Amino acid sequence: MGTVSLDLPSILDQAAATALHQELRGHATPGAVVHLDGTGVERIGYAGVQLLVSAARTLAARGGDLVLVEPSAALSETLRLC
């Protein structure tokens, strides 16, 4: 159990989502809290949205949490439309 902070990439496309998925897997332990800094996100694709939703659900199921910290306008708008 613990807290980790990660920066989201400026472009969260399929390739970036794949790399981030591998990193997040290592932090999805019981009770973990993952803070994702979204200030630099300029564009997010379907794979990025899918990853964020999946990570949030996985962490919640394990008693943890996924926190988006200061999401950019692009990230906020994309998630709002989903």
N, C-alpha and C positions, 0 to 999 in steps of 0.2 A: 504494500500500500504506500502511496506517495503522490506527490504532485510533480508534473513535468510541464515545461513550457516549450512550445515549438512554433516556429514562424511558418506560415503558409507561403508558398511560392507566389510570385506575381501572376503567373499563368498556371492555373490548376486544371490541366488537361489530362488526357489519358496517361501520358508518360509520367507526369508529375504525380498523379493520383496513385499510380503503381508504386512509385518510389516512397510516397508518403504512407501508403498502406503497410509496406514492409517496416517502416519506422514505428508506426502506431501499434503494430502487432506486438512489438517488444514491450510496450507500455500498458497493454490491456490486461493488467493484473487485477485481482480482486481488490476493490476499494480505491483504485487509482483515479486520480483527477488529472485530466489532460487539458491544458490551456493552449488554444490555438490562436496565435496572433494573426489577425486578418487584415491589418492595416495596409499591407502592400499588395493585396490581391487586385489585379486589374481585370482579369477575366477568369471565369470558372465555367467549365463544361459539364456535361451530364455525368461523366465519370467522377468529377470532383464532388458534385452534389451527392451522388450515390455513396461515395466514400464517407463523407461527413455524416450522413444519416446512419449508415451502417456502423460507423465508429461510435456514434452517440448511443445507439441501441445496444451494442456490445458492451460498452462500459457500464451503462445503466443496469444491464442484466447481471453484471458482476459486482454491483453495489458501488460503482464509480460514477464519474460524470465527465462530460465533454463540454468545455466552456469556450465559446468564441469570444475572443478579446478584441475589442475595437474593430469590428468588421468594416471593411471599406464600403463605399457606396455601391460599387459593382457587386461585391459579395452579398450585401444586404438586399439589394434589388433582386438578384437572381434567386436567393432563398425565399424572398417574399413571393415571387411568382410561382414557386414550386408549391 
